[in-house]
Amino acid sequence: MSKSIRYTLVSLRDLLVSAGPLVLLAVALLALAYWWLDPNPPKRVVLATGPSQSAYEEFGKRYAKALAAEGIQVVLLPSQGSSDNLRLLREGRADLGFVQGGSADTTQPQDEGLRTLGSLFVEPVWLFYQESVGAALSATTAATRSRAARSALVASTARTTGAAAAPRLDALSQLQGLRVNVGTAGSGVPGLMEKLLEVNRVDPAKLRLSRLEQTPATVAFLDKSIDAIVFASAPESLMVQMLLQTPGVRLMDFPQSEAYSRRFQFLTPVVLPRGVVDLAGDVPQRDVRLVASTTALLTREGTHPALQQLFAQAARTLHGGAGWFNRAGDFPNLLHSEFPVSPEAERAIRSGPPLLQRYLPFWLANLVERMWLVLGIIIAVLLPLSRVVPPLYEFRIRSRVFRWYGQLREIEHRLAADPDSAPQLLAELDELEDHAGKISVPLSYADELYALRNNINTVRRKLVKA
């Protein structure tokens, strides 16, 4: 051992040994707190999305890429749509899922252990129909509307598109007798359309409804095997964008969009501005009024809080920009919530990332954020106990010296009882002095070591005189 290490003011080894019980207690408390709080999220999470080529699928891919940067694997679980996602969440097969407003069964209790991470975007009701259904529309409306109503329709159509153009659909009652695809039950569109038809007093039996999936339904629509097709999707849907620019396909206008929003809490009126799809091609050629539901990201109550926070933060990035139906910063928000709002999501949406996450890696910032209170409690408990460390350290160092005083005193007592044993005692004293020379203590305790040696010399003089 080098002298620079041997001769020090403080013995780090003895200090660590003296503080050992306190360190072990602190480690045990930290391990217990870590196990109890479970601050770090799991590395794998399941997100229920939607059908192939849907907006839900596209957003799911974006979330997976965003969370991959934080070391979280997002497993995308395809589904039929909103209602199917709600079922997957209830069954525990998905941790999170996109759920459209109005998908929940209002007759069932809402305390299902589900929480919302905020409203992300609006999903308009896209009702596309063939331009050639004008003749069928005229025949249908002739049987269901009065002469005055027919005249008003023709006049309105003539003002908008010209006398030679086919009438535009602007009421769900005009769908009677048409072949309409409303999507699969898991998409949530059939349930939504059922509510809209009911409020318009339209008997679904008078419509020739089909429930094909998006892709086969679109193919049948383009083949004119179907007169109208209904989507409830964000504009990011590839199907929606394609149909908006397909010749011979029209998008139904909802002049009563404001009234729909007053009748249904989960609906809101939106306008597809003229030219927003294609400014150069002027698509659409006029503003189109639509009704839209707000889609939220739902999660199960048991989903790790850190994951909820990460998804809510990602939502600010992915949905915070301007879109066809919103201005920058409109989404995500806490409006139109049909389920209780997650506290983690509320903090993330209102305040953005916590302070520590702006400067530290997520895992470290999250660990400190979720453990700081426990760390404070542990420090408050250990601080008074730490006062015993200096006395223990001092006792450990001084005991190396004091333990030899007992043997030194015994030699003195034996000399007093039997002076003739001085030669034997002198040999024992030499051995004691040899041990004392090997004692290593910090320099701050060297005076006690030299005091031992002086006392040994004092006893030696007594033995020599004897």
C-alpha positions in Angstrom: 0.0 0.0 0.0 1.5 3.4 -1.0 2.2 5.9 1.6 -0.2 8.4 0.0 -3.0 6.0 0.7 -1.8 4.6 4.0 -1.3 8.0 5.6 -4.5 9.9 5.2 -6.6 12.1 7.5 -9.7 10.0 7.0 -10.0 6.3 6.4 -12.6 5.9 3.6 -12.8 2.2 4.2 -13.6 2.6 7.9 -16.1 5.4 7.1 -17.9 3.2 4.6 -18.0 0.3 7.1 -19.3 2.6 9.8 -22.0 3.9 7.5 -22.8 0.4 6.1 -26.0 -0.3 8.1 -27.3 3.1 7.1 -26.5 2.6 3.4 -28.1 -0.8 3.5 -31.2 0.7 5.1 -31.4 3.4 2.4 -30.9 0.8 -0.4 -33.7 -1.4 1.1 -36.1 1.6 1.4 -35.3 2.7 -2.2 -35.8 -0.9 -3.5 -39.2 -1.1 -1.6 -40.3 2.3 -3.0 -39.2 1.3 -6.5 -41.2 -1.9 -6.3 -44.3 -0.1 -4.9 -44.3 2.9 -7.3 -43.1 1.0 -10.4 -41.8 4.3 -11.9 -40.5 3.0 -15.2 -43.1 1.9 -17.8 -43.1 -1.4 -19.6 -41.2 -1.5 -22.9 -44.2 -2.9 -24.9 -47.7 -1.5 -25.3 -50.6 -2.5 -27.5 -52.5 0.1 -29.5 -55.8 -0.8 -31.2 -55.9 1.0 -34.6 -58.4 0.2 -37.4 -58.8 -1.3 -40.9 -56.1 -1.3 -43.5 -55.5 2.1 -45.2 -57.6 3.9 -42.5 -56.6 7.1 -40.7 -56.4 5.1 -37.5 -53.8 2.8 -39.0 -51.8 5.8 -40.3 -51.9 7.5 -36.9 -50.9 4.3 -35.2 -47.8 4.1 -37.3 -46.9 7.7 -36.3 -47.4 6.9 -32.6 -45.2 3.8 -32.9 -42.4 5.9 -34.5 -42.7 8.6 -31.8 -42.5 6.2 -28.9 -39.8 4.1 -30.4 -37.5 7.1 -29.8 -38.1 6.6 -26.1 -37.4 2.9 -26.3 -41.1 1.9 -26.2 -42.4 -0.7 -28.7 -45.9 0.1 -29.8 -47.6 -3.1 -31.1 -50.4 -2.1 -33.6 -53.5 -4.2 -33.3 -55.7 -4.0 -36.4 -59.4 -3.8 -35.9 -62.6 -3.1 -37.7 -62.8 0.4 -36.2 -64.0 2.5 -33.3 -66.5 0.1 -31.7 -64.1 -2.8 -32.1 -61.4 -0.8 -30.4 -63.7 -0.2 -27.5 -64.4 -3.9 -27.2 -60.7 -4.7 -27.3 -60.1 -2.2 -24.5 -62.8 -3.6 -22.3 -61.5 -7.1 -22.8 -58.0 -6.1 -21.9 -56.5 -7.1 -25.3 -55.4 -3.6 -26.0 -53.8 -1.0 -23.7 -54.9 2.0 -25.8 -57.2 2.6 -28.8 -58.8 5.2 -31.0 -62.5 5.5 -30.2 -64.9 7.8 -32.0 -67.4 9.9 -30.1 -70.8 8.2 -29.8 -69.3 4.7 -30.0 -70.0 4.0 -26.3 -73.3 2.4 -25.4 -75.1 5.1 -23.4 -77.4 2.6 -21.8 -74.4 1.0 -20.1 -72.6 2.4 -17.0 -69.6 4.6 -18.0 -67.4 3.5 -15.1 -65.6 0.8 -17.1 -62.1 1.5 -16.0 -61.4 3.5 -19.2 -59.8 6.9 -19.3 -59.3 9.4 -22.2 -56.0 10.9 -23.1 -57.8 13.8 -24.9 -59.7 14.5 -28.1 -57.3 14.1 -31.1 -59.1 15.1 -34.2 -62.6 15.2 -35.8 -64.0 12.5 -38.0 -66.6 13.9 -40.4 -69.4 11.7 -41.7 -68.3 11.4 -45.4 -71.3 10.3 -47.4 -70.1 9.9 -51.0 -72.7 9.1 -53.7 -72.7 8.6 -57.5 -73.4 11.6 -59.5 -75.7 9.4 -61.6 -78.2 8.9 -58.7 -80.0 12.1 -59.7 -82.6 10.3 -61.6 -83.2 7.9 -58.7 -83.3 10.8 -56.3 -85.9 12.5 -58.4 -88.1 9.4 -58.5 -87.7 8.9 -54.7 -88.4 12.5 -53.8 -91.4 12.6 -56.1 -93.0 9.9 -53.9 -92.0 11.3 -50.5 -92.1 15.1 -50.9 -94.7 17.6 -51.7 -94.8 19.5 -55.0 -93.6 22.6 -53.2 -90.7 20.7 -51.7 -89.7 19.3 -55.1 -89.9 22.8 -56.6 -87.6 24.1 -53.9 -85.2 21.3 -54.4 -85.0 21.8 -58.2 -84.6 25.6 -57.8 -81.9 25.1 -55.2 -80.1 22.6 -57.4 -80.4 24.9 -60.5 -78.9 27.8 -58.6 -76.0 25.8 -57.4 -75.1 23.5 -60.3 -77.1 24.5 -63.3 -80.4 23.2 -64.6 -78.8 20.3 -66.5 -76.9 19.0 -63.4 -78.2 16.2 -61.3 -79.6 17.2 -57.9 -77.3 17.2 -55.0 -78.1 15.2 -51.8 -78.5 17.4 -48.8 -80.8 15.3 -46.6 -80.6 11.7 -45.3 -84.3 11.2 -46.3 -83.1 11.3 -49.9 -81.2 8.0 -49.4 -84.5 6.0 -49.4 -84.4 3.3 -52.0 -80.6 3.7 -52.6 -77.9 1.1 -52.1 -75.9 2.4 -49.2 -72.9 0.8 -47.5 -72.5 1.8 -43.9 -69.5 -0.3 -43.0 -68.9 -3.1 -40.5 -70.4 -3.1 -37.0 -66.9 -2.8 -35.5 -66.3 0.5 -37.3 -69.0 2.3 -35.3 -70.4 3.8 -38.5 -73.6 1.7 -38.5 -74.4 2.7 -35.0 -73.8 6.4 -35.9 -75.9 6.2 -39.0 -78.7 4.5 -37.1 -78.9 7.4 -34.7 -78.8 9.9 -37.6 -81.5 8.1 -39.5 -83.7 7.8 -36.4 -83.6 11.6 -35.7 -84.6 12.1 -39.4 -87.4 9.7 -39.0 -86.1 7.5 -41.8 -86.9 3.8 -41.6 -83.6 1.8 -42.2 -85.8 -0.8 -43.9 -86.4 1.6 -46.7 -82.7 1.7 -47.5 -80.8 -1.1 -49.2 -78.0 -1.2 -46.6 -74.8 -3.2 -46.9 -72.0 -3.7 -44.3 -68.9 -4.3 -46.4 -65.4 -3.4 -45.2 -63.8 -0.2 -46.5 -61.8 -1.6 -49.3 -64.4 -4.0 -50.9 -67.1 -1.4 -50.4 -65.0 1.2 -52.2 -64.4 -1.1 -55.1 -68.1 -1.9 -55.3 -68.9 1.8 -55.1 -66.5 2.6 -58.0 -68.0 -0.2 -60.0 -71.4 1.4 -59.3 -72.7 -1.7 -57.6 -73.4 0.7 -54.6 -75.0 4.1 -54.9 -73.6 5.6 -51.7 -70.9 4.8 -49.2 -70.5 6.2 -45.7 -67.2 6.7 -43.9 -66.5 8.3 -40.5 -62.9 9.1 -40.7 -60.2 11.7 -40.5 -59.2 13.3 -43.8 -55.9 11.4 -43.5 -57.7 8.3 -44.7 -56.4 7.3 -48.1 -59.9 6.2 -49.2 -61.4 9.6 -48.3 -58.7 11.5 -50.2 -59.1 9.3 -53.2 -62.9 9.6 -53.4 -62.7 13.4 -52.9 -60.8 13.6 -56.2 -62.6 10.9 -58.2 -64.7 12.2 -61.1 -68.4 11.3 -61.0 -68.3 11.1 -57.1 -70.0 13.7 -55.0 -69.9 14.4 -51.3 -73.2 15.0 -49.5 -73.7 18.4 -47.9 -75.3 18.7 -44.4 -77.1 22.0 -44.3 -78.4 21.1 -40.8 -75.0 20.4 -39.4 -75.5 22.9 -36.6 -78.8 21.3 -35.6 -77.2 17.9 -35.5 -74.6 19.2 -33.0 -77.3 20.5 -30.8 -79.1 17.1 -30.8 -76.0 15.0 -30.2 -73.3 16.0 -27.7 -70.6 14.0 -29.5 -71.2 15.7 -32.9 -69.8 19.0 -34.0 -70.4 21.0 -37.2 -67.4 21.4 -39.5 -66.9 22.9 -43.0 -64.7 21.4 -45.7 -63.4 24.7 -47.2 -63.5 25.2 -51.0 -60.2 24.2 -52.6 -58.7 22.6 -49.4 -58.3 19.2 -51.1 -56.7 20.6 -54.3 -56.2 24.3 -54.6 -55.1 24.1 -58.2 -58.0 21.9 -59.2 -60.5 23.8 -57.0 -61.6 20.7 -55.1 -64.1 20.9 -53.7 -65.7 23.7 -55.8 -67.7 25.0 -52.9 -67.8 24.9 -49.1 -69.3 21.6 -47.9 -71.0 21.5 -44.5 -70.4 18.3 -42.6 -71.1 16.8 -39.2 -68.2 15.2 -37.3 -67.6 13.3 -34.2 -64.5 13.8 -32.2 -62.1 10.9 -31.8 -60.3 10.4 -28.6 -57.4 8.1 -27.5 -58.7 5.9 -24.7 -56.7 3.8 -22.4 -57.3 1.3 -19.6 -57.1 2.6 -16.1 -54.3 0.2 -15.4 -52.0 1.5 -18.1 -48.7 2.7 -16.7 -48.9 6.5 -15.9 -45.6 7.2 -17.7 -47.1 5.6 -20.9 -50.2 7.7 -20.6 -47.9 10.8 -20.3 -45.8 9.7 -23.3 -48.8 9.2 -25.6 -50.4 12.5 -24.5 -47.1 14.3 -25.3 -46.9 12.5 -28.7 -50.5 13.6 -29.3 -49.4 17.3 -28.9 -46.9 16.8 -31.7 -48.9 14.6 -34.0 -52.2 16.4 -33.8 -51.2 19.9 -32.8 -50.8 21.3 -36.4 -53.4 22.8 -38.6 -55.7 20.6 -40.6 -58.6 20.7 -42.9 -61.0 21.2 -40.1 -58.9 22.9 -37.4 -56.3 25.5 -36.7 -52.9 24.9 -35.2 -53.2 24.2 -31.5 -56.9 23.2 -31.5 -55.9 19.6 -30.8 -55.4 17.7 -28.6 -57.9 19.0 -26.1 -60.1 17.9 -23.3 -63.5 18.8 -24.9 -66.2 16.3 -25.8 -64.9 13.8 -23.3 -67.3 10.9 -22.8 -64.9 9.2 -20.3 -63.0 10.5 -17.3 -59.8 12.4 -18.3 -56.5 10.9 -17.3 -54.6 13.2 -14.9 -51.4 12.5 -16.7 -52.9 13.5 -20.0 -54.5 16.6 -18.5 -51.1 17.8 -17.2 -49.4 17.0 -20.5 -52.0 18.7 -22.7 -52.2 21.8 -20.5 -48.6 22.3 -19.5 -46.5 20.3 -22.0 -43.5 18.1 -21.0 -42.4 18.5 -17.3 -39.4 20.6 -16.6 -37.0 17.7 -16.1 -37.9 16.1 -19.3 -36.8 19.2 -21.2 -33.2 18.7 -20.1 -32.9 15.0 -19.2 -33.6 11.7 -21.0 -37.2 10.6 -20.5 -36.3 7.5 -18.4 -34.2 9.5 -15.9 -36.6 12.5 -15.7 -39.5 10.1 -15.2 -37.7 8.2 -12.5 -36.9 11.4 -10.6 -40.4 12.8 -11.1 -42.1 9.7 -9.7 -39.6 9.1 -6.9 -38.8 12.6 -5.6 -41.4 12.5 -2.9 -40.2 9.1 -1.7 -36.6 10.3 -1.9 -37.5 13.2 0.3 -39.1 11.0 2.9 -36.1 8.6 2.9 -33.7 11.5 3.4 -35.9 12.8 6.2 -35.7 9.4 7.9 -32.0 8.8 7.4 -30.8 12.3 8.3 -31.2 11.8 12.1 -29.9 8.3 11.9 -26.7 9.6 10.1 -25.6 11.2 13.4 -24.5 7.8 14.7 -22.0 7.4 11.9 -19.2 9.8 13.3 -19.2 8.1 16.7 -19.1 4.6 15.1 -16.2 5.7 12.9 -14.3 7.2 15.8 -14.8 4.1 17.9 -13.7 1.8 15.0 -10.4 3.8 14.6 -9.6 4.2 18.3 -10.4 0.5 19.0 -7.3 -0.4 17.0 -5.2 1.4 19.6 -7.1 0.8 22.8 -7.4 -2.9 22.4 -3.6 -3.2 23.3 -3.9 -1.3 26.6 -5.6 -4.3 28.1 -2.5 -6.5 27.4 -0.2 -3.7 28.6 -2.1 -3.4 31.9 -1.9 -7.2 32.4 1.9 -7.1 32.0 2.1 -4.5 34.7 -0.2 -6.5 37.1 1.9 -9.7 36.6 5.1 -7.7 37.2 3.7 -6.4 40.5 2.6 -9.9 41.6 5.9 -11.7 40.5 8.9 -9.4 39.9 11.0 -12.5 38.9 8.9 -12.9 35.8 10.4 -9.7 34.3 12.4 -11.4 31.5 9.4 -13.3 30.3 7.2 -10.2 30.5 9.9 -8.2 28.6 9.6 -10.6 25.7 5.8 -10.3 25.7 6.3 -6.5 25.7 8.6 -6.7 22.7 5.9 -8.7 20.9 3.3 -6.1 21.9 5.5 -3.2 20.7 5.9 -5.1 17.3 2.2 -5.3 16.9 1.7 -1.6 17.8 4.2 -0.7 15.1 2.0 -2.3 12.5 -1.2 -0.4 13.5 -2.4 1.9 10.8 -4.7 4.8 11.7 -5.5 8.1 9.9 -3.2 10.9 10.7 -5.9 12.7 12.7 -5.6 9.8 15.2 -1.8 9.4 15.2 -1.5 11.1 18.6 -3.3 8.1 20.3 -1.0 5.6 18.5 2.1 7.5 19.7 0.6 7.7 23.2 0.4 3.9 23.2 4.0 3.6 22.2 5.1 6.0 25.0 3.2 3.9 27.5 4.8 0.7 26.2 8.2 2.4 26.8 7.2 3.4 30.3 6.3 -0.2 31.2 9.6 -1.3 29.6 11.5 0.9 32.0 9.7 -0.7 34.9 10.6 -4.2 33.7 14.3 -3.3 33.2 14.5 -1.9 36.7 13.0 -5.0 38.1 
